[in-house]
Amino acid sequence: MQLKLHMVTIEDLVPERHFLRKLDGALDLGFVYEETAYLYSRRYGRPPIDPVVLVKYLLVGFLYGIPSERQIEQRIQTDMALRWYLGLDLFERVPDHSTISQLRRRKPSFRKIFRRLFEEVVRQCIEKGVVSGRLVATDSTHVKANASRASEELVEVPESPGAYWERLDIYEEEGLEELECRTGKRRKKRVKQIKKDSRRTKKRVSRTDPEAGHMKRPGKPEGQYYLSHQTVDTDHGIILGVTVTPGDVHDSVPYLEHLEQIHKNVIPLQAAAADSAYDFPLAHRVLEEHGIDFFVRPQSNHDHTQAEFKREAFSYCKGEDTYLCPNGKRLRAKRLYRSASGLFWEYWADRKDCTSCPMREKCLSETDRQGARKLMDSYFKPAVQRHLSRREKPEYQEALKQRQVWSEGTFAAQKRSHNLTHVLRRGLEAAEDHCLLSATALNLKRMIWAMK
């Protein structure tokens, strides 16, 4: 067998229209040197591997759906285009996969680069006009944690107020002032937090990865997962924000902080769309205050009242802010009620009216101890009504359709081609790095496609 001698360079082996050539021209990674300068010594030790090479090393794994760093190393060894993108010559040694592991162990602050890389790509998308903020869609998807159900154990749930409680504190104080104007009475300012629902005092925690969460949702797999919450601009599907939580955290918990961060620090938002998991009263009020239109699929309401007369039997008088019962008696706002689920106005009937009412048996249950009918309205009901009153309009339905197309389509693309099915490393920070790189990879592809 005879072998021919060819005089070629790696530059000759990469087609002119190759995706990596377009990527190299579109993405400037010079900021990596500035961000990592303090991690390297110029006077001591061996010369380090170029940090830009390490970032590209991980990035190509998510661009091409290569699931592990060992496989990334093997792929770069034989793929000329990947060698060219990393700046490695034909016979230059590919960085060992263990280099990435040691980098994480010895320089944990290097992980800040992944958030900065994501933000830099989003910034470039905004500069190129690929992002407008006219309509964004938010949803979450489950990402399998590197932990089995066999490692789970039941532990007590510690109570932590969080940002949601702090927001309710502000609105509760506002509501108490309004109540004082209505009734002339005012309750004392709250000095301690409301306790959480006492029915859920324990949760399943993995001994292998305690920061993951046991997910149990209808239609979803059960086990240890993380949730990647993403907000997508519906112009070209660019992911504007990524927040990662354990799998047992409800979608509504990080939503407001997540969206506000994008609105204030990334691009002003004009409208937001979401599915029914995000239809909670506080979201309507907060987004309205930010000037963001809210298109959300309404949650189905279930009246669990044991009495025969349900809420629909009572008519609301907007001018007097009272409810009229089937017997023609009025229920007036009496107090502001705070619970773990939100802030509510309580409308009470006069006990004397209920005592002598001929419809008492249909209106009050046998176990009722108050002796008067009560109705509850969310404190944020006006904002909710203003948003949901448009739900039959074409633009509202179109926004929900765009959410379905872009949010679910984006997750499908990431799971199919960009490693968003499971994480190999453990811990919330590792899961966040993983989800950020997956989002960055898809953003880069969509940015380059939009610029054609």
Secondary structure by P-SEA (a helix, b strand, c coil): cbbbbbbcccccccccccaaaaaaacccccccccccccccccccccccccaaaaaaaaaaaaaaccccaaaaaaaaaccaaaaaaacccccccccccaaaaaaaaacccccaaaaaaaaaaaaaaaaaccccccbbbbbbbbbbcccccccbbbbbbbbbbcaaaaaaaaaaaaaaaaaaaacccccccccccccccccccbbbbbccccccccccccccccccbbbbbbbbccccccccbbbbbccccccccaaaaaaaaaacccccccbbbbccccccaaaaaaaaaacbbbbccccbbbbccccccccccccccccccbbbccccccccccbbbbcccbbbbbbbccaaaaaacccccccccccccccbbbbbbbcaaaaaaaaacccccaaaaaaaaaaaacaaaaaaaaaacccccccccccaaaaaaaaaaaaaaaaaaaaaaaac
